[in-house]
Amino acid sequence: MSDSVLLCMGYTCLCGEKVTVFRIQTNAAVANRITGKTVTCKSGHARAVTIEQLATLDHWVEGIQDEQELGTGT
């Protein structure tokens, strides 16, 4: 799967950490399901992200390094 790419969406926490909310495989044959979720940075700052906030998230592309990265969110 080295040619697979993930579209990542997230934000920068107030503490400065880059937090990934969604990881979506861009060339997957199956549809990706995105729902709202609560994520926490390594410092313990929690944030609830809704589907309505999707457009406000930062986005970037990453290569898939292994099969375990295929889940959405961290």
Helices and strands as residue ranges (DSSP letters): E 5-12, E 18-25, E 37-40, E 46-49, G 51-56, E 58-63, G 67-70
